Amino acid sequence: MAYKYKSSKGKEYTLYTRDVKLKGGKVQTIYFFSARKPKSGKPVDKLPRGYEVVENKRTGLPFLRKKK
């Protein structure tokens, strides 16, 4: 079951992950929310350890942030 988040504006987002290659050749895993199925990426079952979901107050878009 994929991790889902419902924004204050009522839209439902799913958390996805994808590996990207940086300019230096290093591979890094990124996490992102999407309301629709993205072209690439796999759904994530739970939040990564040490992170929390925060919503942009102006746009209502969710994003991950390290816990304080």
C-alpha distance (Angstrom), angle and dihedral (degrees) to the residues before:
residue distance angle dihedral
M1 . . .
A2 3.79 . .
Y3 3.81 121.6 .
K4 3.82 109.9 -103.8
Y5 3.79 130.9 -169.5
K6 3.80 126.5 -165.0
S7 3.81 113.5 -150.3
S8 3.79 125.7 -141.2
K9 3.81 87.1 -105.0
G10 3.83 90.1 60.1
K11 3.81 98.8 -108.4
E12 3.81 118.8 133.5
Y13 3.81 120.3 -135.1
T14 3.82 130.7 -170.2
L15 3.81 123.7 -146.6
Y16 3.83 115.9 -124.2
T17 3.80 135.5 -179.9
R18 3.80 133.0 -151.1
D19 3.82 137.1 172.1
V20 3.80 114.2 -124.0
K21 3.79 128.7 -170.5
L22 3.80 114.3 -129.1
K23 3.83 125.2 -147.0
G24 3.81 92.5 -97.8
G25 3.81 90.4 55.8
K26 3.81 94.8 -104.5
V27 3.81 116.6 137.0
Q28 3.81 116.0 -135.5
T29 3.81 130.6 -175.1
I30 3.79 115.1 -129.6
Y31 3.80 129.8 -167.6
F32 3.79 123.8 -150.5
F33 3.80 140.9 167.5
S34 3.78 122.8 -126.2
A35 3.80 132.7 -179.5
R36 3.82 90.1 -155.0
K37 3.79 132.1 38.0
P38 3.84 107.3 -81.0
K39 3.82 124.2 -134.3
S40 3.80 90.5 -112.5
G41 3.76 134.1 13.4
K42 3.79 139.0 76.5
P43 3.81 126.0 -110.2
V44 3.80 116.0 -108.0
D45 3.82 121.9 -134.2
K46 3.82 97.2 -152.0
L47 3.79 141.2 6.5
P48 3.81 116.8 -83.3
R49 3.81 113.2 -101.4
G50 3.80 113.7 -88.0
Y51 3.81 96.3 19.3
E52 3.80 134.3 105.3
V53 3.81 134.7 -166.4
V54 3.81 116.3 -108.7
E55 3.78 126.3 -178.4
N56 3.80 124.3 -138.9
K57 3.82 104.0 -118.1
R58 3.80 95.1 -144.9
T59 3.82 101.8 42.2
G60 3.81 102.4 22.7
L61 3.83 91.9 -130.6
P62 3.82 115.1 145.2
F63 3.81 124.0 -133.1
L64 3.80 137.9 170.5
R65 3.79 123.2 -103.8
K66 3.79 132.0 179.3
K67 3.80 111.7 -103.1
K68 3.77 114.2 -106.5
